[in-house]
Amino acid sequence: MATFDGIFKEQVGLELPTAPEQTSPSGAGVFEGIFTEIFELLPAPQLPFSVIIAFPLNSNTIRVVFSLEPRHQSPLSANDSLNRLNWEIQVQAGPDSVPVVTLLENAQPQPALFPSTFPEAWSVDLRTDRQLKFGTTYLTIVGSAIVSATGSALQPDPDDRDDHPGIV
């Protein structure tokens, strides 16, 4: 009959570390140590650079949250999140003309919003030239030229589109 060690090695290709001679009376140290060593061998998952959500922060600001830190060095750089040419807001429904993005600010970490799924989340605030109106639905379009702080391309995804109603 195969042992757990043998089956694990056969299926996964890793040898389980041998248990230390000295253990605690409960044996917890041995079990914990074995799994800690195994998981240290596994590569950390890499999150794609994408938009998580966009929502109105106040009457003339929309906050866009990314899964990773966006480049935010210069409003003149073509692939920077602070460049207003990389953003567009459209009116989907309601009594408003199209707001224009006038300023991008407050690029900051947002790990508390999604601590387990997006621990490296960052946000950028889009200030508009007019107040967002109650009863109007806006669509925020993020330009595909924006890259992460490490140079990763923004991953297109239909879920990256976010319609959000205006606020009073």
VEXROTI-956531 format. One record per atom (N, C-alpha, C, O): residue in three letters; x, y, z. Coordinates in steps of 0.05 Angstrom, whole numbers, plus 32768, in hexadecimal, padded with zeros to 4 digits. Atoms other than C-alpha are relative to their C-alpha. Last residue first. Example, Ala and Ser with C-alpha at 12.3 -4.5 7.8 and 13.67 -1.06 7.14 Angstrom:
<sefis>
SER7FF07FE87FFFSER81117FEB808FSER7FF18016800ESER7FFB802C8012ALA80127FE88000ALA80F67FA6809CALA801280188000ALA80278018800D
</sefis>
This chain:
<sefis>
VAL80097FE57FFBVAL7DDE850D7F8EVAL80168011800BVAL801280288011ILE80097FFC7FE4ILE7DFF84D07F70ILE7FF7801D8003ILE7FFD802E7FF3GLY7FF67FE87FF3GLY7E0884B67F29GLY7FF58003801CGLY7FE47FF38025PRO80127FE97FFFPRO7DF9846E7F17PRO800E8018800DPRO80208015801EHIS80067FF87FE4HIS7E31843E7F06HIS7FEE80197FFFHIS7FF2802C7FEFASP80147FEB8000ASP7E3F84157EC8ASP7FFA8008801CASP7FF77FF6802DASP80107FFC7FE8ASP7E8083EF7ECEASP7FED80177FFCASP7FF5802E7FFAARG80127FEB8005ARG7EA683CF7E95ARG7FEE80038018ARG7FE37FF08022ASP7FF27FE77FFAASP7EE083A67EAEASP7FEE80187FFAASP7FF4802E8003ASP80077FF87FE5ASP7EB0836A7EB0ASP800E801A8008ASP80078026801CPRO801A7FF38000PRO7EB683657E64PRO7FF7800A801CPRO7FE8801D801EASP801480137FF5ASP7F0083577E6EASP7FE5800F8000ASP7FE380268007PRO801C7FF98007PRO7F3D83787E50PRO7FED7FEA800APRO7FF47FD28009GLN800E8017800BGLN7F7D836C7E78GLN7FE380077FF9GLN7FD4800E800BLEU801B80027FF5LEU7FA483AC7E83LEU7FF27FE97FF1LEU7FF17FE97FD9ALA80167FF4800FALA7FEC83A07E6DALA7FE57FFC800EALA7FE27FE8801CSER80138013800BSER802283917EA0SER7FE9800E7FF2SER7FE080237FFBGLY80018001801DGLY805883C67EA6GLY7FED7FEC7FF4GLY7FEC7FE97FDBTHR7FEB8012800ATHR806B83BD7EEFTHR80007FFD7FE2THR80107FED7FD8ALA7FE67FF47FF8ALA804383FA7F06ALA80177FEF7FF7ALA802E7FF97FF4SER7FFB80017FE3SER800883DE7EDESER801B800D8006SER802B80137FF4VAL7FF180187FF7VAL7FF983F57E98VAL80038001801EVAL7FFF8016802BILE7FF67FFF7FE4ILE7FC684257E7BILE800D7FE68007ILE80037FD08001ALA7FE47FF97FFFALA7FC284237E2EALA800B8000801DALA80247FFD8020SER7FEF80188000SER7F8183FC7E30SER801D80068001SER802E7FF48004GLY7FF080048018GLY7F5B843B7E44GLY80137FE88002GLY801F7FE38017VAL7FE47FFF7FFAVAL7F2984347E7CVAL80107FFA7FE7VAL800C7FE57FDBILE7FF080108013ILE7EE184437E69ILE801E80068007ILE8027801C8006THR7FE47FF78000THR7EB2845B7EA0THR80107FED7FEFTHR800F7FD57FF2LEU7FEE80158007LEU7E6884537E8FLEU801C800B8000LEU8022801E7FF2TYR7FE77FF9800ETYR7E3784827EB1TYR80107FE67FFBTYR800F7FD3800ATHR7FEE80167FFETHR7DEE84777EC5THR801980067FEETHR8016800D7FD7THR7FF180058018THR7DC684B67ED3THR80137FE98004THR801F7FE68019GLY8011800A8015GLY7D8F84BA7F07GLY800E7FFB7FE5GLY80017FF37FD2PHE801280157FF6PHE7DB684E77F36PHE7FEE7FF77FE9PHE7FE480087FDALYS801C7FFB7FF9LYS7DE885117F10LYS7FF17FE78009LYS7FF67FD17FFFLEU800F80178009LEU7E33850E7F11LEU7FE48002800ALEU7FDF80088021GLN800A80137FEDGLN7E4D85547F1CGLN7FF27FE97FF3GLN7FE57FEC7FDEARG801B7FF97FF6ARG7E7585757EE6ARG7FF77FEB8014ARG80037FD68017ASP80057FE38004ASP7EBC85797ECBASP7FE58008800AASP7FDF8020800BTHR800E7FF88018THR7ECD85347EE7THR7FFA801E7FFFTHR7FFC802B8014ARG80117FE87FFBARG7F00851C7F19ARG7FF480097FE6ARG8002800A7FD1LEU80057FF08018LEU7F1884D47F0ELEU7FEE80188008LEU7FD78014800FASP80197FF08000ASP7F3584B37F4CASP7FFF80127FE7ASP8012801F7FE1VAL7FFB7FE6800CVAL7F68847B7F45VAL7FE5800E8000VAL7FD180037FF9SER80157FF0800DSER7F67843C7F6FSER800B801A7FF5SER802080237FFDTRP7FFA7FE38000TRP7F9784047F82TRP7FE8800F7FF3TRP7FDA80037FE3ALA80117FED800FALA7F8B83BB7F93ALA8009801D8004ALA80128025801AGLU7FEE7FEB800BGLU7FC783917FABGLU7FEF80157FF1GLU7FFA80227FDFPRO7FF17FF27FEAPRO7F9F83647FDBPRO801280167FF6PRO801B80268006PHE7FEF7FED800DPHE7F6C83547FA4PHE801080108015PHE800B80278019THR80008006801DTHR7F4583157FB8THR801380137FF1THR8020800B7FDDSER7FF9801C8007SER7F5183118003SER80037FFB7FE2SER80137FEB7FDAPRO7FE7800A7FF4PRO7F57835B8017PRO80077FE37FF7PRO801F7FDD7FF5PHE8002801C8008PHE7F2483777FE5PHE80197FF1800BPHE802A7FE87FFCLEU80198004800ELEU7F1583BF7FFBLEU7FFC7FE27FF9LEU7FE57FD87FFBALA801680057FEDALA7F4C83BF8030ALA7FE57FFB7FF2ALA7FD37FEF7FFEPRO8002801D7FF9PRO7F8283B77FFBPRO7FE97FFA8013PRO7FE07FE38014GLN801B80057FF5GLN7F7383FC7FDCGLN7FFD7FE3800AGLN7FE97FD68003PRO8007801C7FFBPRO7FB784197FCBPRO7FE57FFE800DPRO7FDD800F801DGLN7FFA800A7FE5GLN7FB884607FB1GLN7FF97FE38003GLN7FE67FD97FF6ALA7FF8801C8005ALA7FB684897F71ALA800A7FF5801AALA801E7FFE8025ASN800280137FEAASN7F9584C77F8EASN80057FE37FF8ASN7FF67FD18001GLU7FF17FFC7FE7GLU7F8C84EF7F4FGLU7FFD7FE98013GLU7FEE7FD6800ELEU7FFE801B7FF4LEU7F7384F27F07LEU801380048018LEU802880108017LEU7FE980057FEELEU7F5A85367EF0LEU7FFF7FE3800ALEU7FEA7FD98011THR7FEF7FE97FFFTHR7F2A85527EBCTHR801A7FFB8010THR802E8009800BVAL7FED80047FEBVAL7F0385147EA6VAL801480187FFFVAL8021801C7FEBVAL7FE58002800AVAL7ECA852E7E7BVAL80127FFC8018VAL800F800A802DPRO7FEB7FF37FF0PRO7E8185237E8DPRO801C7FFA7FF4PRO80207FE57FE8VAL7FE880107FF9VAL7E5285117E54VAL8014800F8011VAL801E80248008SER7FED80008016SER7E1085377E57SER80197FF18009SER801C7FEB8021ASP7FE77FF27FFDASP7DDD85237E8AASP801080007FE6ASP800D7FEE7FD6PRO80007FE48008PRO7D94850E7E90PRO801B800F8004PRO801C80218015GLY80067FEA7FEDGLY7D9684C37E93GLY8005801B7FF5GLY800F801F7FDFALA801D7FF97FFEALA7DB284857E72ALA7FFD80178014ALA800C80198027GLN800F8017800BGLN7DF6846B7E5BGLN7FE280058000GLN7FD37FFD7FEEVAL801A80017FF3VAL7E1D84AC7E63VAL7FF17FE97FF3VAL7FED7FE97FDAGLN80177FFD8012GLN7E6584A07E4FGLN7FE77FFF8011GLN7FE67FF38027ILE801980057FF2ILE7EA584AC7E76ILE7FEA80047FECILE7FE980187FDEGLU80187FF5800CGLU7EE984A57E55GLU7FE87FF98011GLU7FE67FE3801DTRP801A80047FF2TRP7F2E84997E6FTRP7FEA800D7FF0TRP7FEE80217FE3ASN8005801D7FFDASN7F74848F7E51ASN7FE57FFA800DASN7FDF7FE38013LEU8007800B801ALEU7F7784D77E37LEU7FFA7FE28001LEU7FF07FD67FEEARG801D7FFE8005ARG7F7484EF7E7FARG7FF87FF57FE5ARG7FE07FEE7FE2ASN80057FF38019ASN7FBB84D47E8CASN7FE280017FF9ASN7FD67FEC7FF6LEU80057FE47FFALEU7FC284C37ED6LEU7FFB80107FE6LEU7FF680287FE8SER801B7FFD7FF7SER7FBB84787EC8SER7FF8801D8006SER7FE180238009ASP80037FF97FE4ASP7FFB847B7E9FASP7FE380038008ASP7FD3800E7FF8ASN800A80187FF3ASN800684587E5CASN7FFC8004801EASN7FFD7FF0802DALA8016800D800EALA800C84977E31ALA7FF47FE8800EALA7FDC7FE3800BSER7FF7801A800ASER803784BD7E64SER7FE77FF27FF3SER7FD27FF17FFFLEU7FF87FFD801CLEU802285067E6BLEU80087FE67FF3LEU800B7FE47FDBPRO80187FFC8010PRO7FFB84FE7EACPRO800680037FE2PRO7FF480037FD1SER80027FE7800FSER803B84E37ECASER7FE680017FF0SER7FDF7FEE7FE2GLN7FE97FEF7FFDGLN804D84AE7EFEGLN7FFD801B7FF2GLN8006802F7FFDHIS800B7FE57FF8HIS800F84857F0CHIS801780138005HIS801A801E801BARG7FEB7FEB8002ARG801A84407EEEARG7FF3801B8005ARG7FDE80217FFBPRO7FFD7FF5801CPRO7FE284157F09PRO801880127FFFPRO8021801D8014GLU7FF97FE48002GLU7FEA83ED7F4AGLU800480097FE3GLU80137FFD7FD4LEU7FE47FFB7FF9LEU7FC683AB7F46LEU8005801E7FFDLEU7FF4802D7FF4SER7FF680177FF1SER7F7D83937F44SER801D80038009SER80247FF7801EPHE7FF280148010PHE7F6583D87F2FPHE80097FE98012PHE800B7FEC802AVAL7FEF80127FF1VAL7F3084037F51VAL800C7FEB7FEDVAL7FFD7FDD7FE0VAL7FFC8019800FVAL7F11843E7F2DVAL80147FF0800FVAL802A7FFA8016ARG7FE980107FF8ARG7EF584777F58ARG80017FE67FF0ARG7FED7FD77FEFILE8004801D8003ILE7EC684A87F36ILE801A7FF38009ILE80307FFA7FFFTHR7FE880118001THR7EC684F17F4DTHR7FF77FE37FFETHR7FE57FD9800DASN7FF17FFC8019ASN7E94852A7F41ASN801A7FEF7FFFASN802D7FF67FF1SER80107FF58016SER7E5C851F7F74SER800F80057FE5SER800280077FD0ASN80107FE97FF8ASN7E8384F17FA1ASN7FF3800B7FE7ASN7FF27FFE7FD2LEU7FF67FFA7FE5LEU7EA784AE7F9DLEU7FF28018800CLEU7FED80188024PRO7FFE7FE37FF9PRO7E7F84947F62PRO80098003801DPRO7FFF7FF7802FPHE80187FF67FF2PHE7E91844B7F53PHE8003801E8006PHE801A80288008ALA80017FE38001ALA7EC084237F27ALA7FE78009800EALA7FD27FFD800AILE80197FF27FFDILE7ED283DA7F34ILE8004801E7FFBILE801A80287FFFILE8012800F7FEEILE7F0783A47F2CILE7FE5800D8001ILE7FD180007FFDVAL80127FEF7FF1VAL7F2E83BE7EF0VAL7FEE7FEF8011VAL7FE27FDB8007SER801B7FFB800ASER7F6683907ED9SER7FF180148011SER7FFA801B8027PHE80057FE47FFCPHE7FB0837F7EE0PHE7FE580067FF3PHE7FE280057FDBPRO7FFE7FEF8017PRO7FB083337EE4PRO7FFA801D8007PRO7FEC8022801BLEU801A7FF48008LEU7FBE83147F27LEU8004800F7FE6LEU8018801C7FE2GLN7FFC7FE5800BGLN7FFB82E67F2CGLN7FE5800B7FF8GLN7FD77FFF7FE7PRO80117FF98017PRO7FF382A97F59PRO8004801D7FF8PRO8007802E8009ALA80167FEF7FF9ALA802F829B7F86ALA7FEF80077FE8ALA7FFB800C7FD2PRO7FFE7FE48008PRO805982607F6FPRO7FE880118009PRO7FD180068009LEU80147FF98015LEU805682217F99LEU8003801D7FF8LEU8008802E8009LEU7FF68009801ALEU8096820D7FBFLEU7FED80087FE9LEU7FF680097FD2GLU7FEB7FEE8008GLU808382377FFCGLU800C7FF87FE5GLU801880097FD8PHE800B7FE8800CPHE804282117FFEPHE801580147FF9PHE801080257FE8ILE800C8007801AILE806681CE8009ILE7FF6801A7FF3ILE7FFB801E7FDBGLU7FEA80058013GLU809381E98041GLU7FF47FFA7FE4GLU800080047FD0THR7FF27FE78005THR805882088067THR80167FFC7FEBTHR8019800C7FD9PHE80107FF18013PHE803181C7805EPHE800C801B7FFBPHE800A80267FE4ILE8001800E8019ILE8067819C807FILE7FF180117FEBILE7FFB80157FD5GLY7FE67FFD800EGLY807581CF80B6GLY7FFF7FF37FE5GLY800A7FFE7FD2GLU7FFF7FE4800AGLU802B81D380CBGLU801A80047FF0GLU801980107FDBPHE80147FFD8015PHE8025818780D0PHE8002801C7FF4PHE8002801F7FDBVAL7FF880118017VAL8066818080F8VAL7FED80057FE9VAL7FF6800B7FD3GLY7FE87FF4800DGLY805781BB8127GLY80087FF07FE7GLY80117FFD7FD4ALA80087FEA8012ALA801181A28136ALA8018800C7FF1ALA801580137FDAGLY7FF78007801BGLY802A815F8153GLY7FFA80177FECGLY7FFF80137FD4SER801880018011SER8000816B8192SER80087FF87FE3SER7FF67FEF7FD4PRO801180167FF8PRO803A815981C1PRO7FE87FFD7FEDPRO7FDE7FE77FE9SER80107FF97FE9SER80688187819ASER7FEE7FE98006SER7FE97FD87FF5THR80197FF38007THR809A8166816DTHR7FF28008801ATHR7FF880008030GLN800D7FF47FE9GLN80E481538171GLN7FE6800D7FF7GLN7FE6801E7FE5GLU800080137FEAGLU80FD8124813BGLU7FF0800A8018GLU7FE07FFB8023PRO7FEA7FFE7FEDPRO80E981528103PRO7FFD7FEC8016PRO7FE77FE3801DALA80077FF37FE7ALA80B8813880CFALA801880028012ALA80287FEF8013THR800380137FE9THR80D48128808BTHR7FFB800F8019THR80048026801DPRO7FE97FFF7FEEPRO80C581588053PRO7FFC7FED8017PRO7FE57FE7801FLEU80077FF37FE7LEU809281408021LEU801880018012LEU80287FEE8013GLU7FFD80127FE9GLU80B181317FDEGLU7FF8800F8019GLU7FFF8026801DLEU7FF17FF57FEALEU809581577FA4LEU80037FEC8016LEU7FF07FDC801AGLY7FE57FFE8008GLY807E813D7F60GLY8012800C8015GLY802980138010VAL7FF87FE48001VAL8035814B7F6CVAL801D80047FF7VAL802480197FEDGLN80147FEE800CGLN801381097F5FGLN800B801C7FFBGLN800580287FE7GLU80088009801AGLU804D80D87F6BGLU7FEE80147FF1GLU7FF280197FDALYS7FE97FFD8012LYS806C80FF7FA4LYS7FF87FF87FE4LYS800080067FD1PHE7FFC7FE38004PHE802881067FC6PHE801780057FECPHE801480157FDAILE80167FF68011ILE801880BC7FBDILE8005801D7FF9ILE800180257FE2GLY7FFC800B801BGLY805C80A87FD9GLY7FEB800A7FEDGLY7FF280117FD6ASP7FE87FF4800CASP805880D58016ASP80037FF87FE3ASP800980087FD2PHE80087FE58007PHE801080BF8025PHE8018800E7FF2PHE8014801B7FDETHR80027FED7FEATHR802980778024THR7FF7801B7FF6THR7FF880207FDEALA7FF07FE88002ALA801B80457FEDALA7FFC80128019ALA7FE680148023MET80117FE88000MET800080008000MET801280198000MET8025801A800F
</sefis>
